[in-house]
């Protein structure tokens, strides 16, 4: 079955850790620090592949994780940066944050390649921390963590014209007649489960792209049947063609069908009703009887609302040319630039190191316990056994706001502060 939606986990690579080492050479007894920097982690990049037209591959593979950067080494050797992970998607794929549903990127139009998650930067080696007063730093900076995210991929077809209507009204038949598309055509309900695209070629190079949107049913806007899966493909179209069975071969009322379809479009997205519409009154070759002309009834109902009605037979081709040229003339009055969904979610703010959380709590022994990734990271590359390292850590506590939070928690001079097995007494 056509796959137009998938949920996947993506994660960029962690930066390589900086290295701690000191120059050791003959006749150089007091060599300085020479630990090299870590390499950058791999980015997560999405790229359009014109050879793809579904998201089927993502039904099999759900996790995409870039490699980590290499750690630094001695003699100021820089760790190698990891290769980026490029994920190929079909044109028209919209990438959304799974939790919020906000758009991260729309892989359409000129946007053929976009970096979604940045790899972590490599950490500095200890050679960067040498100062006139601290000439032998015994710590290096760890590489920054990569970014991670669950994303929703949604494929929304890119077409100028969308064919909408109930099942078995002739949409696939019309598309196969007027374009190079060859959808399966049969007399069954829900024959078409896949959106089909076709290029309609008219005289002197004129033409447009038409999409057969699978048949809708009442309640589609609430997700009944495959409603949401179908309706999302209408969002990019410029003009909608309602195809109805004017002959009522299955006992359906064409006027009520159009009202129902418009009701579902409005419930899904009210802006869809602002798109220009025309009506293709199909199966006129199957109209028998001398009673009320059903095509005329459709005209009297909808043309006063500004919706043009074209009587056609998708099987014989009668009236199809007039329909196509009428739609093309309508398109000439519109902006043909593809609908691009604007970015709503900025992934560059994910896992920002300055936003790492921490907690300040007082335990049963009266000690103030400070924990969290922010603290753990700092302790990982700070040598608290040296005077300079401890001063460096004290400055971190002050600039990061932790000391202020301790004071707000009621800490007094002489009270004990505990951080991951390390404890010290608090004095101003």
C-alpha positions in Angstrom: 0.0 0.0 0.0 1.1 3.6 -0.7 3.0 4.9 2.3 2.6 8.7 2.8 3.3 9.0 6.5 6.0 7.6 8.9 7.3 8.3 12.4 11.1 8.0 12.8 13.8 8.8 15.4 16.8 10.9 14.3 19.9 11.7 16.3 23.0 13.6 15.3 26.5 12.5 16.4 28.2 13.5 19.6 31.4 15.6 19.4 34.6 13.8 20.2 36.1 14.5 23.7 39.1 16.8 24.1 42.3 15.0 25.1 44.5 15.5 28.2 48.2 15.0 27.6 51.5 16.7 28.1 54.5 17.0 25.8 57.1 14.3 26.5 60.3 14.5 24.6 63.9 13.9 25.3 65.6 17.0 26.9 62.2 18.6 27.4 61.4 17.7 31.1 58.6 20.1 31.5 56.6 20.0 28.3 53.4 21.9 28.2 49.9 20.5 27.5 49.4 19.1 24.1 46.0 17.4 24.2 44.1 17.8 20.9 40.5 18.7 20.2 37.7 16.2 19.5 36.1 16.0 16.0 32.6 17.2 15.2 29.7 14.7 15.3 27.8 13.9 12.1 24.8 16.0 11.0 21.3 14.6 10.1 20.5 15.9 6.6 17.3 15.4 4.6 17.7 15.4 0.8 15.1 15.1 -2.0 15.5 12.0 -4.3 13.5 12.3 -7.5 13.5 8.5 -7.8 11.3 8.2 -4.7 7.6 8.7 -4.6 6.6 7.0 -1.3 7.8 6.8 2.3 7.8 3.0 2.3 11.5 2.7 3.3 10.7 4.4 6.6 8.2 1.6 7.5 11.2 -0.7 7.8 13.8 1.5 9.4 12.7 3.7 12.3 16.0 5.0 13.7 18.6 7.1 12.0 21.7 7.9 14.1 24.8 9.7 12.9 28.2 8.7 14.0 30.2 10.4 16.8 33.3 12.5 16.3 36.6 11.0 17.1 38.3 12.1 20.4 41.4 14.2 20.3 44.9 12.8 20.8 48.3 13.7 22.1 50.7 16.0 20.2 47.8 18.4 19.5 46.2 15.8 17.1 42.6 16.8 16.2 40.0 14.0 16.2 38.4 13.2 12.9 34.9 14.6 12.3 32.2 12.1 11.6 30.4 11.8 8.2 27.0 13.3 7.9 24.0 11.0 7.7 21.9 11.9 4.6 18.3 10.7 4.6 16.6 10.6 1.1 12.9 11.5 0.8 10.5 12.1 -2.1 9.8 15.7 -3.1 6.8 17.0 -1.2 7.8 15.5 2.2 7.0 17.7 5.2 9.1 17.0 8.3 7.2 17.8 11.6 8.1 17.5 15.3 6.1 14.5 16.4 5.2 15.9 19.8 3.9 19.3 18.7 3.0 18.7 15.0 5.0 21.9 14.1 6.7 22.0 10.7 10.5 21.7 10.8 11.1 21.6 7.0 9.1 21.2 3.8 11.2 19.4 1.2 9.5 21.1 -1.8 10.3 23.6 -4.5 13.9 24.9 -4.3 14.4 23.3 -0.9 16.2 20.1 -2.0 18.6 19.6 0.9 18.4 20.8 4.5 20.3 20.0 7.7 17.8 19.2 10.4 20.0 18.3 13.3 23.6 19.5 13.9 26.3 17.2 15.2 27.9 18.2 18.5 31.0 20.2 18.5 34.3 18.5 19.5 35.6 19.3 23.0 38.8 21.3 23.4 41.9 19.6 24.5 43.8 20.7 27.6 46.2 22.8 25.5 43.5 25.4 25.3 43.2 25.8 29.1 46.9 26.7 29.8 47.4 30.2 31.4 50.4 31.9 32.9 49.2 30.9 36.3 47.9 27.4 35.4 50.5 25.9 33.0 49.5 22.3 33.4 45.7 21.9 33.2 44.7 18.4 33.9 41.3 18.6 32.3 39.8 18.8 28.8 36.4 19.6 27.5 34.0 16.8 26.6 32.4 16.8 23.2 28.9 18.3 23.0 26.0 15.9 22.8 24.2 15.4 19.5 20.6 16.5 19.1 17.8 13.9 19.0 14.1 14.1 18.0 11.1 12.0 17.0 9.8 13.4 13.7 6.7 12.8 11.6 7.2 12.6 7.9 4.2 13.4 5.7 4.1 13.2 2.0 1.8 15.8 0.4 1.6 15.5 -3.4 2.5 18.5 -5.5 -0.1 19.1 -8.1 -1.9 22.1 -9.7 -5.3 20.3 -9.8 -6.8 17.9 -7.4 -9.6 15.5 -8.4 -12.1 14.9 -5.5 -15.3 12.9 -5.2 -16.8 9.9 -3.7 -15.5 6.4 -4.7 -16.4 5.0 -8.1 -17.4 8.3 -9.7 -14.7 8.1 -12.4 -11.7 10.0 -11.1 -9.2 7.3 -12.1 -10.8 6.9 -15.5 -10.6 10.6 -16.2 -6.9 10.8 -15.1 -5.9 7.8 -17.2 -7.6 9.4 -20.3 -6.1 12.9 -20.0 -2.6 12.2 -18.7 0.3 9.8 -18.8 -0.8 8.3 -15.4 -2.2 4.7 -15.5 -4.1 4.1 -12.2 -6.0 0.9 -11.8 -9.6 1.3 -12.9 -12.4 -1.0 -11.9 -16.0 -0.9 -10.8 -15.3 -1.3 -7.1 -15.6 1.0 -4.1 -12.2 2.3 -2.9 -10.5 1.0 -6.0 -7.9 3.8 -5.6 -6.0 3.7 -2.4 -3.0 5.6 -3.7 -2.8 9.2 -4.9 -1.8 9.2 -8.6 -0.2 12.1 -10.4 -0.5 12.8 -14.1 0.8 15.5 -16.5 -2.0 16.9 -18.7 -0.5 18.1 -22.0 -2.5 20.6 -24.0 -1.7 22.4 -27.3 1.4 24.6 -27.7 3.2 23.4 -24.6 0.4 24.3 -22.2 -0.5 21.9 -19.4 -0.7 21.2 -15.7 -0.2 18.5 -13.1 -3.3 16.7 -11.9 -3.7 14.4 -8.9 -6.3 11.8 -8.4 -7.1 12.1 -4.6 -8.5 8.7 -3.4 -12.3 8.7 -2.8 -13.6 10.4 0.2 -16.4 9.4 2.5 -18.6 11.2 5.0 -16.6 11.7 8.2 -13.3 11.8 6.4 -12.3 15.0 8.2 -12.6 13.1 11.5 -10.4 10.3 10.2 -13.1 7.9 9.3 -11.8 5.4 6.7 -8.6 6.8 5.4 -9.8 10.4 5.5 -6.8 12.2 7.0 -4.4 10.2 4.7 -6.4 11.4 1.7 -7.2 15.0 2.7 -3.6 16.0 3.3 -2.8 15.6 -0.4 -5.3 18.3 -1.3 -3.5 21.0 0.7 -1.0 21.9 -2.1 -3.5 22.0 -5.0 -4.6 25.2 -6.7 -7.8 24.1 -8.2 -10.3 21.4 -7.2 -12.4 19.4 -9.7 -15.4 17.8 -8.1 -16.3 14.7 -10.1 -19.8 13.5 -9.5 -21.9 10.7 -11.0 -24.5 12.8 -12.8 -26.4 9.7 -13.9 -26.8 8.5 -10.3 -25.9 5.0 -11.5 -25.5 3.9 -7.9 -28.5 5.8 -6.6 -26.5 8.7 -5.2 -27.6 12.3 -5.4 -24.8 14.3 -7.1 -25.8 17.6 -5.5 -25.7 16.0 -2.0 -22.4 14.4 -2.9 -20.8 17.8 -3.6 -22.3 19.4 -0.5 -20.9 16.5 1.6 -17.4 16.7 0.1 -17.3 20.5 0.6 -18.4 19.9 4.2 -15.5 17.5 4.8 -13.0 19.9 3.2 -14.3 22.7 5.4 -14.1 20.6 8.6 -10.5 19.5 7.7 -9.2 23.0 6.7 -11.6 25.9 6.1 -9.0 27.5 3.7 -9.6 24.7 1.2 -13.0 26.1 0.4 -11.3 29.3 -0.7 -9.6 27.4 -3.6 -11.3 27.8 -7.0 -13.6 24.8 -7.9 -15.2 23.4 -10.9 -17.6 20.5 -11.2 -17.2 17.6 -13.7 -20.7 16.1 -14.1 -19.5 12.6 -15.3 -21.3 9.7 -16.9 -23.6 11.8 -19.1 -23.6 8.9 -21.6 -25.5 6.9 -18.9 -28.3 9.4 -18.4 -31.6 8.0 -19.6 -35.2 9.1 -19.2 -37.1 12.2 -20.2 -37.5 13.6 -16.7 -35.5 16.4 -15.1 -32.0 16.9 -16.6 -29.6 16.1 -13.7 -26.8 18.2 -15.3 -29.1 21.2 -15.5 -30.1 20.7 -11.9 -26.4 20.7 -10.9 -25.9 23.9 -12.9 -28.8 25.7 -11.3 -27.5 24.7 -7.9 -23.9 25.6 -8.1 -23.2 28.1 -10.9 -25.0 30.9 -9.0 -22.3 30.2 -6.4 -19.6 30.8 -9.0 -18.7 27.1 -9.6 -18.6 26.2 -13.3 -20.2 22.9 -14.3 -18.8 20.8 -17.2 -20.8 17.8 -18.4 -18.4 15.0 -19.4 -18.0 11.3 -20.1 -14.6 10.1 -18.9 -15.2 6.8 -20.8 -16.0 8.3 -24.3 -14.1 11.5 -23.8 -17.1 13.7 -24.5 -16.7 17.2 -22.9 -13.3 16.4 -21.5 -11.5 18.9 -23.7 -13.7 21.7 -22.6 -13.1 20.8 -19.0 -9.3 20.7 -19.3 -9.1 24.0 -21.1 -11.5 25.6 -18.7 -9.3 24.5 -15.8 -6.2 25.6 -17.5 -7.7 29.1 -18.1 -8.6 29.2 -14.4 -5.0 28.3 -13.4 -3.7 31.2 -15.6 -5.4 33.6 -13.2 -3.6 32.1 -10.1 -0.1 32.0 -8.7 1.4 28.7 -9.9 4.1 28.8 -7.2 3.9 25.5 -5.2 2.4 25.8 -1.7 5.3 25.6 0.7 4.6 25.1 4.4 6.5 27.5 6.6 9.0 26.5 9.3 7.5 26.5 12.8 10.0 24.5 14.8 13.7 25.5 15.2 15.8 22.4 15.9 18.9 24.5 16.6 17.5 25.1 20.1 17.4 21.4 20.9 19.7 20.2 23.7 21.4 23.6 24.0 24.1 23.1 26.7 23.3 26.3 28.4 19.8 25.1 29.0 20.8 21.8 30.6 18.7 21.4 33.8 19.8 20.9 37.4 18.0 20.6 40.7 18.8 22.0 44.2 17.2 19.9 47.0 17.8 19.7 50.8 18.0 16.0 52.0 17.1 14.5 55.4 20.7 15.1 56.7 20.4 18.8 56.1 22.7 18.7 53.1 22.0 20.6 49.9 22.1 18.2 46.9 22.7 19.6 43.5 22.2 17.2 40.5 21.6 17.3 36.8 23.4 17.0 33.4 24.8 20.6 33.8 26.7 19.5 37.0 27.7 16.1 35.7 29.2 17.6 32.6 31.3 20.2 34.5 32.6 17.6 37.0 33.6 15.4 34.1 36.3 17.7 33.0 37.3 19.6 36.1 40.2 18.5 38.3 38.9 19.5 41.8 42.1 18.2 43.5 44.0 21.2 42.1 43.6 24.7 43.5 43.2 26.2 40.0 40.6 23.5 39.1 38.6 24.2 42.2 38.6 28.0 41.6 37.5 27.3 38.0 34.6 25.2 39.4 33.6 27.9 41.9 33.4 30.4 39.1 31.2 28.0 37.2 28.8 27.7 40.2 28.5 31.5 40.4 28.1 32.3 36.7 25.6 29.4 36.1 23.3 30.7 38.9 23.7 27.6 41.1 25.0 29.6 44.1 22.1 32.0 43.8 19.7 29.0 43.8 21.4 27.6 46.9 20.9 30.9 48.7 17.2 31.0 47.7 16.9 27.4 49.1 18.1 28.8 52.5 21.7 27.6 52.6 23.8 29.0 55.5 27.5 29.3 56.0 28.9 25.9 57.1 26.2 23.9 55.4 27.3 21.0 53.2 26.8 20.9 49.5 26.9 17.5 47.8 27.3 16.9 44.0 27.6 13.3 42.7 29.8 12.1 45.6 31.7 15.3 45.9 31.0 17.4 49.0 32.2 20.7 50.3 31.1 23.3 53.0 29.5 26.5 51.8 31.2 29.8 52.7 30.7 33.2 51.1 
